[in-house]
Amino acid sequence: MMRRVRILDAAADEAEEPAAWYELQRAGLGAEFEHVVDAALDLLEEEIVPLTAMPGVAGKRGAKRLILKRLP
């Protein structure tokens, strides 16, 4: 069974800024960031990796997170 992953519009919009920043640092790095995020979402959906609870109120409501080590 696959995990249900919901991406808020605000979160999707927020990911555009670091992608643009990475691209300014090195050509192609912005696309690599997008690829890493897409791969992480696949891992989340397939329940391959364990998740940690978000801090604060979000964690108490059941929100989880996956921290990207490459291109944080």
WOPECOR-V989041 format. One record per run of one state. SS is the DSSP state (@ for helix, = for strand, . for the rest). FROM is the first residue (numbers start at 1). LEN is the number of residues. Records with the same first field share a line. If there is no record, write none. Layout:
BEGIN
SS: FROM-LEN ; FROM-LEN
END
This chain:
BEGIN
.: 1-8 ; 26-3 ; 46-6 ; 54-2 ; 61-3 ; 66-7
@: 9-17 ; 29-17 ; 56-5
=: 52-2 ; 64-2
END
